[in-house]
Amino acid sequence: MAKFNIALEGGYPRKHKRYVRQHIMKTLVYFPQNPSLEAVLAFCDNLFSIPRNHKVVIDFAQMGRIEPFSMIYVAKIIRDYSKFNDHRCIWCKNHQNKNYAAHMGFFKAFYLDHGKKPGEAFGSSTYLPVTSWKLSDIEKEAKDNLAPVQQIIESKSEELAIRLTQQKYGNLAETITYSLREILRNILEHSDSPDLWYCAQYWPQYHKAEIAILDSGKGIKKALSSNPYLKIESHSDAIQQALLPGISGKVFKGRRINRNDPWHNSGFGLYMTSRLCRNGGEFFICSGDHGILLNENGKKHFQLRHFFSGTAVKMVLSTDKLGKLAEMLSTYRNEGFKIAKKIKGICFISASMASLMLSKDFKVST
């Protein structure tokens, strides 16, 4: 078995060794064979339900296919679990032959010394490995180039889309560029996170592309708390309202906005990207103790027993259902404007009202 501690990549202090030796009870946690969202979230719930005085062993023997969201989400949960439990040592076994996950940087993303480091694998026409970005580096690049930060995000999103699809033009490359840009902008403008993580995979034979992005910021609930027109009592409330067009923690009635700034935040980012994904794919967003999955079949809530500090997004695009991006965005934007217009006439947006608006939105043809 291999052990790791996310606080120390090298040796372990004496008191930590004594602490490990004192463990009597051992809890074995199996990484799921099924890569479904439900299985991954259940694994994370199980990890956080383990008593503090137990020795934790994660067994990867059953792990089969693993997807981008599962890798960056589980890696962060393991890092957080160790951190929130006094940097306790966690043991891993049966991970040595998981070559794809090792190549993608999954194991070293939670500081287990196996495989490539995050961002070390260059990527190919079908994947972008687990990668971490410091937002301060993006801000520095913008300053050095005398450019808006959003412009740097635009160029990086395009670069990643080209690497993933090996296409400089076309519906898929343009849609991925747009989706990446909107989520990355949200992180930069709202999260106060020091960094972000991403991973992506394109399966041409299945006509599917998955993009996963997460941060370690303040989360959606706190980000929207500055908007006095929102009634937010829970993380579920916050996520549902954030998915509505025109809802933002920085743009609301009475707030001064420079409308001549092409990058000003309009509160449409999550709505537009979720609409693109719902056209044959799916969109999952998680923050705090709640997650919401949107697809063609409707909306599904996930109440989490573990707590996600920050925001995580999973975008799955059905590549054979992508039309021209400009036409799709125009359709979704017009639909969004109709919903936003109704919102402007309401003094306070409640969770139940947001839920009702989201449900009605599913009746719009895609």
MIKOL-814544 format. One record per residue: x, y, z of N, C-alpha, C in turn. Coordinates in pm, whole numbers, plus 50000, padded with zeros to 5 digits. Layout:
N
XYZXYZXYZ ...
end
This chain:
366
500854988150000500005000050000500895012450000 500425022849935501155035549934500415045450020 501155053650092500515063750176500855077550124 500025087150156500315100950117499725110250221 500245122150224499725132450312499785145550235 498685152350218498695163750129499395175850187 499675175550318500395186750378501885185650351 502395173350342503815171050324504025161250210 504775165450110505035156349999506225147250029 507035150850128508185142850162507925134250284 508745136150388508625128050508507485132550597 507345125750708506255128450801506835131750939 506275141351008506785144851141506555133451240 507345133351347507265122451444505865121051502 505275132151539503945131251600502945124951503 503155127151371502235121251273502435106151268 503705101451277503965087051276503345080451399 503465086951514502855081451634501345080751617 500775091351554499325091751533498875080151445 499655077251338499295066351248499385052851321 500435050951403500605038251474499475035751573 498895046551626497855045051727496515040951668 496375041451535495125037451472494865022551497 493695019251543493325005351565492325000951459 491315009351436490275006051339490705010151199 490405001651102490725004650962489425004650882 489225015150800488065015750713488525015250568 488045005250496488395003550355487305009850269 487705018750180486765025350089487135021649947 486195016049872486455012049734486085023249638 487035026349550486695035849444485715028949349 484655035749307483605028949229484065024449091 483545013049050483785008048915482985016048814 481775019748853480885027448768481265042248776 481585048748663482005062748667480855072748673 479635068048702478485077048701478615087948807 477915098848785477925109948879477455105449017 476385097449020475835092749147476865084749226 477605075949156478605067449223479755075649278 480195085449203481315093849247480925102249368 479735108149365479285116149479479085107349603 478595095049582478415085849694479755082049755 480785080049672482125077149722482625088449812 482415100849767482855112349845482075113449976 480775110649972479965110450094480505100150192 480825088050142481325077350227482655081150292 483515087750216484815091750268484655101050388 483755110650377483565120350485482745114850601 482205102850586481455096750697482345088150787 483615086550750484535078150827484935085350957 484835078651070485235084751198486695089251196 486985099851270488315105751268489395096351321 489025086951409490045078151468490295065451388 489755064751266489955052951181491085055251082 491805044551054492785044750946492035043050814 492255051950721491515051950595492365045850484 491795036050415492475029550302491535030450181 492015036450073491235037149949491755026449854 490865017649813491225006549725490705009549584 491635009949488491295013249350491135000849262 491074989149323491024976649246489844976249150 488694981449194487484980649112487384991949009 488265001549016488145013248929488295009348783 487275012348704487325009748561487555022848487 486685025748395486785038148320486535050048413 487355060248401487185072248482487155084448390 486295093848420486055105348333486575118248396 486685128948317487295141348365486735146748496 485415147748506484845153448628485195145048750 485105131848735485415122948847486835125148897 487775127248805489175128748845489415141548924 488995152948871489325165248943488465167049068 487235161749065486355163149181486845154449296 487105141749269487555132549374488915137049428 489815141449341491125145949387490995157449487 490095166949457489905178149550489275173449681 488315164449672487655159549793488665152349883 489555144349825490565137449905491525147649969 491925157749891492795168149948492105175150064 490835178750043490085185750147489865176950269 489595164150245489335154850355490555154050447 491735152650387492945151950466493205165150538 492985176150469493215189350529492275191850646 490985188850629490005191450734490135181750851 490915171250833491115161450941492565161650988 493095173851007494445175651062495525169450976 495325170150844496315164850749496635150150777 495585142750807495775128650841496285120950721 496965110150747497525101850642496445092450588 496365091250457495445082050391496295072150311 495905059650314496625049350242495855045250116 496615042050011496005037649885496615024449841 495795016249774496315003649721495615000249590 496254991149515495724986249386495494997349284 496385007249288496295018149191497395017049085 498335007849105499535007549021499265004648874 498194997348843497934993948703496845002548639 496495013548702495485022648647496195033048561 496605028548442497515036348359496895049248305 495655048648264495025060648207494935071648313 494425068148432494285078048539495655083448580 496645074548583498005078848620498555088548516 498345085448388498825094048280498135107648284 496875107948318496105120448321496475129348440 497215124048536497615132148651496675131148769 495775121148767494775119748873495395117249010 496305107649019496845103849149497705114849211 498555120949130499395131649185498595144349214 497355145049163496505156449196496105156349343 496165144549408495965144249553497225139349623 498365141649555499695139849613500075125449643 499475115949574499955102149578501055101149472 502205096149510503365096049420503255084649320 502415086849219502235076749115501725083648989 502355080948876501925086648749502505100448723 501895107248628502345120548589501775131248683 502475142548687501985153848764500845160648687 499945167648756498905175148685499535184748584 499035184248462499535192948357500775187948287 501345176848333502595171848273502345165548137 501265157748125500925151947994500425163147905 500955164047785500625175447699499185175147652 498615163347639497275162447584497335158047439 496175155747379496135151047240494845155647177 494495149447067493255153046999492025148047072 492215140747181491045135547252490995138847401 492015145047456491945147947599492815159847639 492445165847750493265175547822493455169747961 494695167948007494925161348137494485170148254 494445164048370494175171548493495225182548504 494765194848516495665206448515495205216748616 496165223248680495865233848776496425247048725 495645257548739496075271148704495985280048826 497005288048850496895298648950496305310948883 495255316248942494625327848880495535340048881 496465340448975497415351648978498305351548854 498575339648798499385338848676498635344548557 497315342048552496495347548444496445362748454 496295367748577496245382248598497595388748562 498675381848595500005387148561500205387448410 499755377048342499875376648196499085388048133 497915390848187497105401848135497825415248157 498415416948273499135429348304500355430948214 501085420048194502285420648109501945423847965 500755419447920500345421647780499435433747765 499235441247875498365453247873496995449847814 496455438547856495175433847802494225430747917 492905431347890491935427147993492135412548028 491895408948151492035394948194491105386048111 489915391248081488955383348004489485379847866 490315388747810490895386047678491895374447687 492635373847796493555362747816492775349647831 491675350347903490825338447920490275333947785 489865343547703489355340347569490405332847488 491625337947487492685331647408493055317847463 493075316347596493385303447655492275293247628 491035297847632489905288947603489975283847460 490305292847369490435288947228491595279047209 492695281747278493855272947268493525258847319 492825258047431492455245047486491475237647395 490515245047339489535238947249490215233247125 491195240247072491935235446954492735223046988 493385223147105494155211347148493265199247166 492065201347219491165190247246490545184447119 490175193147027489435188746908490295187646782 491515193746787492375194446669491665201646555 490775210846591490045218846494490155233546534 490545241846440490615256246471489265262846448 488485257046357487165262646326486145251346333 484885255046331483835245146333482995245946458 481835239446453480865240446562481415235446695 482135224246692482615218446817483665227346883 484665231446807485725239946863485155253146915 484235259046840483655271846882482795270247007 482055259247015481185257147131482015254547256 483075246647244483945243947359484645256647403 485115264647307485735277447342484775286247421 483545287247373482545295447441482275290147582 482065277147595481735271247725482875273047825 484095270547781485245272547868485345287147912 485205296147817485355310347849484355314947953 483095310847938482065315448031482285310248173 482685297448186482915291948319484175297848381 485245299348301486475305248353486265319748395 485465327048319485155340948358484395341348490 483465332348507482715331848633483655329648751 484605320548734485545317748842486385330148874 486905336348770487785347848789487045359648851 485805362048807485075373948848484305372348978 484015359949019483125358049134483675349549247 484645340849221484975330549320485955334749428 486855344249398487975347649489488835335349517 488895326349421489685314149437491135316749398 492095310649467493495312349428493875304549303 493065294249271493405285849157492155279349099 492325272348990491255264348930491875251848872 491035241448859491455228748800490545225448683 491115219348579490275215048468490775201848411 489905195248338490225182748268489155180848161 489505174848049488525172947941488835160547861 487805155147798487935143247713486945144247598 487395140547481486545140447362486495126247309 485265120947294485065107447240484385108647103 485145109946995484545111646862483585100346825 483925087946864483085076546827481735076746897 481675083547012480395084547087479725098247069 480365106846990479835120446966479615127747099 480635127047185480505133047317481805139547360 481685150947423482845157747481482475161947623 483395159447716483165163347856484245172947901 483815183847964484735193848018484395195548166 485385194648251485185196148395486075207348447 485505216148528486245227448585485785229448729 486725232248818486345235448956487315245549016 486855251849123487705261349195487595258749345 488385266149422488395264749568487955277749634 487055284849568486665298049614485545298049717 484835309349721483835311449826482495304749797 482305299549677481065292549645479975301949596 478945296049538477875303849475477045311549577 476735305249688475885311649789476475324849837 477745324749869478395336949916478565347049802 478825341949681479015350949567477755358649534 476585352449553475315359149524474775367349641 475415366249756474895372849876474885388049867 475695393649777475735408249763474555413749684 473775404949621472595409349546471415410249643 470925422349672469865423949772468495419249726 468355415649599467055411649545466865396549545 467815389249603467725374749606467475369849749 466575360349762466335353849890467035340349888 468135339549959468955327349955469125321950097 468575310350120468675304150253469555291750253 469885286650135470665274250128471495274250001 472405264649992473215263149870472345259049753 471305251349778470365247749673469695260149615 469245269049703468645281649658469595289049566 470855290249611471845298049538472095292349399 472235279049390472535272949260471375274849163 470155272749212468985274249124468875288549072 469155298149157469065311949112470215315649018 471385310149042472535312948956472325307648814 471485297248801471235291348669470245299448586 469585309248649468645317648576469365328648500 468885332548384469515343348307469335356848376 470385364748379470305378148437470565378648585 470835367148648471095366848792472595367348817 473035376748899474445378348927474625384749064 475775382549122476095389049248476665402849227 476945406349100477545419349071476675428348984 475665422648920474785430548833473365429548884 472825440748932471435441148979470965455648980 469685457648995469085470948990469725480249091 470135491849045470765501549133472285500949132 472845490549072474305489049065474815495448937 475815503748946476345510548828477135500748741 476835500848613477475491548519477985499448399 479185496648357479735502648236479315494048117 478215497748054477695489647943478535490947817 479495500247815480405501247702481545491147712 481645484947830482665474747850482155461547790 482785456647684482295444247620482375432147712 483145433247821483315421847911482435422848034 481555432848042480785434248166479895421848187 479745418248313479025405948348477535408248341 476845399848263475395401448246474605390848320 475285381148383474585370648455473985359948365 474495358748242473965348948147474895336848128 476085337048187477085326748159476625312648189 476165310148313475755296548349474505292448273 473605301948251472365298648178472695294148036 473535301647967473825298547827474605285447814 475585283247900476355270847890475485258747925 474595260348023473715249048058472745245947945 472295256147873471395253947759472115246647646 473375250347622474155243447519474315228647554 474615225947680474835212047723473555203947723 472445210147757471185202847765470675198347628 471275203147524470895199047389471545185447357 471075175147427471585161647406472645157447504 473195166747581474225163547679473705165747820 474585170947908474155173748045475045184348107 474505190548210475225201148282475025198848431 476135197348504476075195448649476855206448716 476285212148821476965222448898476785219549046 477855221349120477865217749262478575228649341 478025232049457478665241649547478115239449687 479005239449787478545237149923478075222849942 476845221549992476305208150017475245203949917 475295209949796474235206949699474775206949556 474135198749473474445198449331473175197049250 473185202249128472025201249040472485196448902 471795186348851472075180848718470945184748625 471305190548510470325194348408470615186648281 469565180848221469695174448090468335174948020 468245167947909466995168447832465805163147911 466055154748009464965148848087464475157748200 465215168248231464785177348336465895180448433 465545181048561466465185648665466505175548780 467705172848831467845163648943468725170149050 468245169449176468975175149289469815164449358 470985168449408471845159849488472165166949618 471705161449729472055166749860473295159249909 474365166449935475645160249965475895159550115 476445148250159476865147150299478275152850317 479055153350210480325160450216480095174850172 481025183550201480875197650167481905201250062 481435207249951482365211249846482675226049862 483905228949900484315242849920484735248849787 483855256349727484095262049595482935258749503 483215258049374482195254549275482785245049174 482035234649139482475224949039481425224148928 481895223148805481005222648689481415211148598 480425203548555480625192948456479765196248335 480405197348218479685200248095479885188747998 478795182747953478855172047853478115176847730 478825177547618478245182247493477985170447399 476815170047341476495160147239476945166047106 478085161547055478715168146942477945166646811 477105156246801476345154646677475065163046677 474805170146787473625178746793473975193546796 475245196446770475675210346771475435216546634 474615226746632474425234346509475435245646505 475185255746427476065267246424475945274646557 477075277546617477085283446751476315296646754 476525305246655475865318246654474345316746656 473835307046579472385304946573471865299246705 472605289746763472195283946890472185294447000 473255302347006473335312547109472235322947093 471925326346970470865336046945469535330846996 469245318146969467995311947016467935311747169 469005307047231469015305947378469025319647444 469715329247382469745342747438468365349147434 467635347147324466275352747314465355346447419 465495333447438464695326747541465085331947679 466385334047699466865339047827466385353147855 466345361447751465875375247769464425375547816 463625366147766462225365747808462105362547956 462945353048002462925349548144463485361048227 464575367148179465195378348252464235390148265 463425392248161462455403248164461435401048275 461005388448292460075385248401460725387448536 462005383848545462735385248670462835399948711 463055408848614463205423048646461955429048708 460805423048680459565428348735459235422848873 460135414648928459905408449059460845414749162 460295418549275461105425249377462155415849436 461745403749471462665394249531462495380649463 463615374349428463585361049368463795350749479 462835341949497462945331449598463385318449533 463735308649616464155295649563463035288749487 461825289249541460705282549475460405289049341 460545302249335460315309349209461375305649106 462635304649151463715300849060463495286749008 463075277749096462815263949056461705263248952 460645271148973459535271348878459965276548742 460795287048742461275292748616462155282948541 462995275548616463845265648552463005254448490 461975250348563461105239548513460375243748386 459905256148383459215261148263460185262048146 461445265148176462445266448071462655253247998 462445241948066462625228948002461565226247896 460465233747900459405231647803459705238847672 460755247147673461175253847552461895243647464 461595243547337462215233747247463705236047237 464475225147225465925226247218466415222747079 
end
